[in-house]
């Protein structure tokens, strides 16, 4: 019984150490910050910005219609666009 308890404890401790090592040494967290220039549509104005989780949210006013663009915080790549338009 003591052998089983010892092996179980050793397995649990090694799992915790592996999880800590993974979090410390994964490549995603060690990237250097990058400078990115995002082009706005012609005549667009930024009306608001926010951070939600791992996303940067930018609200644009494009010729009277509202458009929301999201970017990944870590890579600054576009994650999606939501456009609003009035019904005719």
N, C-alpha and C positions, 0 to 999 in steps of 0.2 A: 504494500500500500504506500509505503514511504517513497519507493522508486517512482510510482505513478504520479504522486503529488509533486515530486521534484522535477520530473520531466514536464509536467503541465506548467509548473512555475517557470521553468527555463524557456518553454515555448512562448509563454505570455510575455516575458521580459524581452526576448528576441523580437517578437512582433512589434512591441513598443519602440525598440531601438531602430528597427527598420523603418517604421513610420516617421520617426524623428529625422533620420538620415535622409529619407526621401524629401521631406519638406525643406530641409536645409540645402540640399544639393541639386534640386531640380533646376533645369535650364531656364524655365520661364521667369523665375524670380531674379535671375542674375543678369538680365539684359540691361545694357546702358540705355538711358532715356534717348529718344530720338526726336528730331525736329520734323514736323509735318506741316505742310501747307495745304489746307483744304480749299478748293475753289467753290465759291457760292454762285448760284445762278444769277444771271444778270438782273440787276434791280432788287436783289434780296437784301433784307436787313435782319440782323440777329436781334430777336426780341427777348430771349431768355436762354439761360444755360443751367444745367443741373447735373449732378452725379447721382446715379441710382445703381447701387451694387457695383458691378464691373462695367458699367456703361456710362458714357458721357452723352447727355441728351442736349441737343441744340434746337431751339425753336426759331424758325425763320418766317418772315413775312415776305412772300414773293408775290408782288403785284396784287395785294389785297387778299390772297389766300394763305392759309397757315400750313406750314410744312414742318414736321418734326424729323430730325435726323439723329441717329444714334451711332456711337462709335465705341469700340472696345477700348477700355482704359489702358490696358497693358500694351497693345500694339498700335493704337490709334487708327485702326482700319475701320471703314464703314461697316456697321452691323445691320442697318436697316433704315428704311425711310417710310414715313407715314404722311400721306397727303390728305388735306381736307379741302373739299370744294362744295360750293352751294349748289343745290338742285336748281335746274333751269325753270 
